[in-house]
Amino acid sequence: MRITHIGHSCLLVETGNARILTDPGAFAEGFEDLTGLDAIAITHQHIDHLDTERLPAVLAANPQAVVLAEPETAALLAQAGVPVQALTPNQPVRVAEAVLTPMGGVHAEIHADIPLIGNVGLRIAAPGDISLFHPGDSYGALPGEIDLLALPLNAPWAKFSETANFVRAIAPGRLFPIHDGLLQPAGRAVYLRNLSGLLPAGAQLVDLAGQGPTEL
């Protein structure tokens, strides 16, 4: 599996002869220049995961790409005239030889006075390759045994103890930080230093930010 961490929660995942772009949001730079995409998968509707102003440019450059989105998000995109397929939890979708399985269904609570919205985690796997889980904005869905976890590092909905406990509950072979667009470099380093001391046995923390395409 080859992964490019484009920024925040936006990844280019290449596996099973598929190029899958996740969460092209407002905090990520450069996804609008990508070509050859097979799918664009969106975990939920928040602007840091879906930049509706730049999405048309991506679609124009990738007319062959299918848009896959959490059901509430899919409805909003359909109203805007975007051809889209809703991601129903636990109903796998095949993209080339890769299988994308949506999980969960609800965004983590930010505050009791802020209405909950939909959110799906994305498990991506292909025969003969490792498996990846991108949870979107929730620690609620557990994907079972996976090789690689894209870990939301910081958010208005998360506290650090929940982050560490989520990693321990999944116990992936490797993990890398995402959802870090609100952090300054020094603060991000503090998060990573604290997290590295709380990993389950055998888990390896890697950092893909700014590394370009990385084989994992």
N, C-alpha and C positions, 0 to 999 in steps of 0.2 A: 504494500500500500504506500502510495506517495501522497503526502499531505503538505499543503502550503497554507500556513496561517497568515491570512491576508490582513487580519486585524480584528480585534474584539471577538465576536463570535462567528466571523466569516472565515470559512475554510474552503479550499479546493481539495476535494478528495478524489484520488485516482485509483481505482481498483476494478477488477473484473471488466477491463476494456471500457470503463465508464469514467467520465469526468463529471463530478457532481459538485456544484457550488452550494454551500449552505449559508443561510442568513446574511444576505448582502445588505448590511445596514449602514446607518449614517456614520458610524465610527470607523468604518473600514475604507481604505483607499486602494484603488487599483482593480477592483473586481470588474468595473465597467469596461476594462480593456481586454477581458478574456474572450477567447473564441474556442470553438470545438467542444462546447459544453453539451452534455447529454441530458442533464437535469439541473434544475434550480429548486432546492428544498428549503422551505421556510418554516421554522418552528412556531412562530407566533407573530402577531401584528405590530409589536412595538417598533419604533423607528430605528432603534439601534440593531434591529434584526431584519428590518425591511425598509429600505429607502425607496419609496415609490417614485421619487423624482428621477433617480438614476436607473431604476429597473427597466424602463422602456429601451434605453440604449443597450443594455445587456441582451434583451430579447431581440432587438433588431440585429445585433451581431451574431446571435445564436438562434436562428429561426427553427432549428431542429430540436431545441431543448424543450423538454416538458417541464412545466411549472407544477411543483408539488407543495401543497401548503396545508397547515393545520386548518380544520374545517371553518372556523370563524374567519380566519384570514383569507381562505379560499373564497368565501362569499363576498368579502370586500373587494378582492381582486376581480372577481367575475363581474361585479357591479361596475367596475372601472373598465371593463372590456378586455381583461387579460384572460386568455384561455388557461384554465387551471384545473388541476385534479386535486380533490380533497384527500388529505391523509387521515384515514380512519385508524384509530389505535388498534394495534395487533393485527392489522391486515397488510401483509407485505406487498411491496411494489417492486417489480423487477426493472432495472435499468441496465441494459446490455446483460452482462453476466453477474452484475451486482444485485443484491437484494437489500432494499431499504425497508425497515420495519418501524412504523411509528409506535411510540409507547407513551403511556400516561394520558394526559388530556387537559390538565388544568395548570395554569401558571401559579407559581408560588405566591403566597399572600405578601403584599407590600405593606398594607395596613388594613385594618378591619373596615375602614370607611372607603377604601378604594375597591370597586367591583373587580371580582376575579374575571380573567379572560382565559381563552383556550391556549394550550401549549402542548406540543408533542415533542418528546425526545426522539432522536433518530439513531437507530442501530443500523450500521452499514457493514455488510460483509459480502465476500465473494469466495467461491471455491478456491482452495489452495492459498488463501491470503488471510491476514489477521482481521479481526473484527474491531470496529470502532463504535463508541457510543457518544453522541452529542446530545446532552439533555435539554438544550434550550434554557429556559428560565424556570427550572424546578429541580429539586433534589428528591422529588416524590417517587419517580419511576425507577425501578431497579431492573436492569436489562439481563440479569443472569450473568453467566460467565462471559467475559469479554477480555480482549487482549489490550485494548487501548481506550483510555477515557479522556475526552475533552472536558476539562474541569472548569466550570464557571468560578472565577477566583474572587470576584467582588461585585456586589450588586445591592441596591436598596432593599431587596427582599431577602438577603442572605446575611448570616453572621458566621464568623470564622469557625466556631465549634460545629455548626451544621455542615460546613464545607469539609472539614476533616472527617466527620462521622460518615458523610456520604462516600468519601473515598474508601473508608474502612468497610462500609457495607458492601461495596462493589468489589473491592480488592483486585483491581486490574493489574496486569503485568507491568504496564507503563501508563503514565498519564502526563498530560501537558496542559498548561493554563490557557484558558480563553476568558472572554467576558471581563476584560481588564482595562477597558477604555476609559474608565473614570479614575484610574490610578496614575499618579506621578511615578517616575522610575524608582525613586527612593522608597516610596510606599509599596510598590509592587515587589521590590526586593525583600521587604519585611514580610509580606505575605508568603513569598516562596520560602524564605528561611524558616519561618514558623511551620509551614506545611511539611517541609522536608523532614522535620523531627517527629512527625506524627503519622507517617505513612505505615500502612500494614506491611508485614513481613513480605519481602520479595518484590514490592512495588518500586518502580523506578520513575523518578520525576525528570522529565526532559522539558526543555523550553524551545519552542519552535518559532517564537516571535522574531521576525527579521532574518530568519534563516533561509528563506526561499523554499523551493520544493525539497522535501526531505523524505527519504526512503525509511520506512519503519517496518 
